[in-house]
Amino acid sequence: MMNSSRPLRFKQPSRLPSFGETGIENEQVLTLVFESISWDIHTICAVASVSRRFCAIARRVLWRSLCVHRAPGMAAALSGSDPSGRIDGGWQALAKLMFFCGGGESTRSPGHFASESRFSKTSGRFFLPKNCRGDLLYVSDPCEHEAVGGGGDEHLGVFRGVFREFMRSKTRQCLVRRQAELEEKVRCPYCGGRVWSMKAARLVPKSAARRLGSRDGGLEFYVCVNGHLHGTCWLIPLSSDEEERDFDGEEDDDSDDFLRG
C-alpha cells in the first residue's frame, strides 16, 4: 500500500552491473512497451522498483510520458509555457496526484489508487478567491469515503488538485501578503513539501463547498509550496434534481481529463 504522506518512492536494490542500453533498458523500447499497455501506472511503479537504472529512467522519461498520454490536456496546460517541459514539484508527484487518493483521517482509510478520477478547470475556479480567478487550477471530483461511526449517512469527500506555475500565481501572492504561516504537522502527500492551510489563511471561498456539495464549515484544504492541493469535505446527500443542476450555471470545460487507474 502506498504511503499517502510521501512522494512515489521505492526501495532500491543494490546497483546492478551495467551492460549498456540494450533490450528492455533502452528508453525507446520501454516507451513502446508502455504505449502498448496504455501507460498503466501500476506497471510503471513495478518497473521503477526493479533497479536504480529503471528508477532513473522512470524519473527522466516514464512519469512525464504517463501524464502526457493519460491526461494530455491537463499536462499541456501545466507545462505549456516551459520549453523544457518542467513543472513545479516534478512529473513523478503529478503522476501520483492524478491517480492516488490520499484518504482521510476522519474515515481511518489509508491512501489508495483511485479507480477513476476527473480533473476540471471549471471546478478549480470555485476554489479561487475572486481576486485570484486569473490562476489556473485543476481540481478532482471528491473520492467518497464512508465515515467511521457515521451510520452510513455521512461521507467524507477527499479531493486533490494542482496549480499551474504556482510560484507566479495570485494565490501564492495572497498567502505571502497575508503572512500566512506554513503548517508544522502537515505535509503534501504528493511531493512531501510544506503546506499552507487555506482555511487558516481565510482563503476558502463559499463557492468551493457548493461545488463539492458540502455543508458550510465542512471543508478544509491545503496547498503546498509546489502548488499541489489536497483536502477533505463532509458531503451532503443531494436529490436527483440537485445533482443534475450546474452550480452557478457554469458548464464544465470540454478539455477536462477523465482518468482511470
C-alpha positions in Angstrom: 0.0 0.0 0.0 1.4 3.4 -1.0 2.1 5.9 1.8 -0.1 8.9 1.3 2.3 11.3 3.0 5.2 10.7 0.7 6.0 11.0 -3.0 6.3 7.9 -5.1 9.4 6.3 -3.8 10.7 2.7 -4.0 13.1 0.6 -2.1 16.1 0.3 -4.3 18.2 -2.9 -4.6 21.9 -2.7 -4.8 23.4 -1.3 -8.0 23.2 -3.8 -10.8 26.0 -4.3 -13.3 25.6 -2.2 -16.5 25.5 -3.9 -19.8 24.7 -0.8 -21.9 21.3 0.3 -23.1 20.2 -2.9 -24.7 16.8 -4.6 -24.8 14.3 -3.5 -22.1 16.7 -1.0 -20.6 16.6 1.1 -23.8 14.3 4.1 -23.2 12.8 3.8 -26.7 11.9 0.2 -26.1 10.4 0.9 -22.7 8.3 3.7 -24.3 6.9 1.3 -26.9 6.2 -1.3 -24.2 4.2 1.2 -22.1 2.4 2.6 -25.1 1.2 -0.9 -25.8 -0.4 -1.2 -22.3 -1.8 2.4 -22.3 0.7 3.6 -19.7 -0.5 1.5 -16.8 0.7 3.2 -13.6 0.8 0.0 -11.6 3.3 -1.5 -14.1 5.4 1.7 -14.1 5.6 1.6 -10.3 6.7 -2.1 -10.5 9.3 -1.3 -13.2 10.7 1.7 -11.3 11.3 -0.5 -8.2 13.4 -3.1 -10.1 16.7 -1.2 -10.1 18.3 2.2 -9.8 18.7 2.3 -13.5 15.0 1.7 -14.1 14.1 4.3 -11.4 16.2 6.9 -13.1 14.6 6.1 -16.5 11.2 6.5 -14.8 12.1 9.9 -13.4 13.6 11.0 -16.7 11.0 9.7 -19.2 8.2 7.5 -17.9 6.4 9.7 -15.3 6.2 12.6 -17.8 5.1 10.3 -20.6 2.4 8.8 -18.4 0.9 12.2 -17.6 1.1 13.4 -21.2 -0.6 10.3 -22.6 -3.2 9.7 -19.9 -4.1 13.4 -19.4 -2.9 15.3 -22.4 -5.0 18.5 -21.9 -4.0 18.8 -18.3 -0.3 18.1 -18.9 -0.1 20.6 -21.7 -1.8 23.3 -19.7 0.5 22.8 -16.7 3.8 22.7 -18.7 3.0 24.7 -21.9 5.0 27.8 -21.1 8.2 26.0 -20.2 10.0 24.8 -23.3 11.9 22.2 -21.2 8.6 20.6 -20.1 9.3 21.0 -16.4 6.6 21.5 -13.9 6.6 22.6 -10.2 7.1 19.6 -8.0 8.1 17.3 -10.9 6.2 14.8 -13.1 6.5 12.0 -10.5 4.5 14.0 -8.0 1.9 14.9 -10.6 1.5 11.3 -11.7 0.8 10.3 -8.1 -1.7 13.2 -7.7 -3.5 12.1 -10.9 -4.0 8.5 -9.7 -3.7 8.4 -5.9 -6.3 9.4 -3.3 -4.7 10.4 0.0 -7.5 9.0 2.1 -8.7 10.8 5.3 -8.0 10.6 9.0 -11.7 11.0 9.7 -12.5 7.8 7.8 -9.5 5.9 9.1 -9.0 4.9 5.4 -5.5 4.8 4.1 -4.5 6.3 0.7 -5.2 4.2 -2.3 -5.1 4.2 -6.1 -8.3 5.8 -7.4 -10.2 3.6 -9.9 -11.2 6.7 -11.8 -10.7 10.5 -11.4 -11.9 13.6 -13.3 -9.9 16.8 -13.1 -11.7 20.0 -14.0 -10.5 23.6 -14.6 -14.1 24.6 -14.0 -14.1 23.1 -10.5 -10.8 24.8 -9.9 -12.3 28.2 -10.4 -14.7 27.6 -7.5 -11.7 27.1 -5.2 -10.2 30.5 -6.1 -11.0 33.8 -4.3 -12.4 36.4 -6.6 -9.1 38.3 -6.8 -7.2 35.1 -7.7 -9.5 34.0 -10.6 -6.8 34.5 -13.1 -4.9 31.5 -11.7 -5.3 28.1 -13.4 -6.2 25.3 -11.0 -7.3 21.8 -11.7 -9.4 20.0 -9.0 -10.6 16.5 -8.9 -14.1 15.3 -8.1 -14.2 14.1 -4.5 -13.5 10.4 -3.7 -16.2 9.3 -1.3 -15.2 7.5 2.0 -17.8 6.3 4.5 -17.3 8.0 7.9 -16.4 5.7 10.8 -19.4 5.6 13.2 -21.5 7.7 10.8 -24.2 5.1 10.3 -23.7 5.1 6.6 -25.4 8.6 6.2 -22.3 10.8 6.2 -19.5 10.5 3.7 -16.1 12.3 3.6 -15.1 13.6 0.2 -11.3 13.5 -0.4 -10.2 15.7 -3.3 -6.9 16.9 -4.8 -5.7 19.4 -7.4 -2.8 21.3 -8.9 -2.0 24.9 -9.9 -0.1 25.9 -13.0 3.0 28.0 -12.2 2.1 28.3 -8.5 5.2 30.4 -7.8 3.9 33.1 -10.0 0.2 32.7 -9.0 -2.0 35.3 -7.4 -3.0 32.7 -4.8 0.6 32.5 -3.6 1.0 36.3 -3.6 -2.1 36.5 -1.5 -0.8 33.9 1.0 2.5 35.8 1.2 0.8 39.2 1.5 -1.3 37.9 4.4 1.8 36.4 6.0 0.1 33.0 6.2 2.3 30.5 8.1 3.2 27.1 6.8 1.8 24.2 8.7 4.1 22.4 11.1 2.5 19.0 11.2 1.0 18.6 7.7 2.9 17.8 4.5 1.9 17.4 0.9 1.0 13.8 0.2 2.4 14.1 -3.3 5.7 15.8 -3.1 6.4 16.0 0.6 6.6 19.8 0.6 5.3 22.1 3.3 1.8 23.4 3.0 -0.5 26.3 3.8 -3.9 25.7 5.4 -6.3 27.7 3.2 -8.8 27.6 6.0 -6.4 29.2 8.4 -5.5 31.8 5.8 -9.2 32.5 5.3 -9.0 31.8 1.6 -11.7 29.2 1.3 -14.4 30.7 -0.9 -18.0 29.6 -0.2 -18.3 28.5 -3.8 -15.9 25.6 -3.1 -18.4 24.0 -0.7 -21.3 24.5 -3.1 -19.3 22.9 -5.9 -18.5 19.8 -3.9 -21.9 19.5 -2.3 -20.5 20.1 1.2 -22.1 21.7 4.3 -20.8 25.1 5.4 -17.7 24.8 7.5 -17.3 21.2 6.5 -14.4 21.8 4.0 -10.7 22.2 4.5 -7.8 22.1 2.0 -4.1 22.7 1.9 -1.8 24.0 -0.9 1.9 23.1 -0.8 4.8 25.2 -1.9 4.8 23.4 -5.3 1.1 24.1 -5.9 -0.4 20.7 -5.1 -3.7 20.9 -3.4 -5.4 18.3 -1.2 -8.4 18.5 1.1 -11.5 16.9 2.6 -15.2 17.9 2.9 -18.3 16.4 4.5 -20.7 15.6 1.7 -24.4 16.3 1.8 -26.7 13.8 0.1 -28.3 15.5 -2.9 -31.7 14.9 -4.5 -31.7 13.9 -8.2 -32.8 17.4 -9.2 -29.9 18.9 -7.3 -27.4 16.5 -8.9 -28.5 17.5 -12.4 -28.3 21.2 -11.8 -25.0 23.0 -12.5 -23.6 25.3 -9.8 -23.9 29.0 -10.7 -24.9 28.0 -14.2 -21.3 27.2 -15.3 -20.6 24.4 -17.8 -17.6 22.1 -17.4 -14.8 22.6 -19.8 -14.5 20.2 -22.7 -10.8 19.9 -22.0 -11.2 18.3 -18.6 -9.4 15.0 -18.2 -11.0 11.7 -17.0 -8.5 9.2 -15.7 -8.9 5.5 -14.9 -6.3 3.9 -12.6 
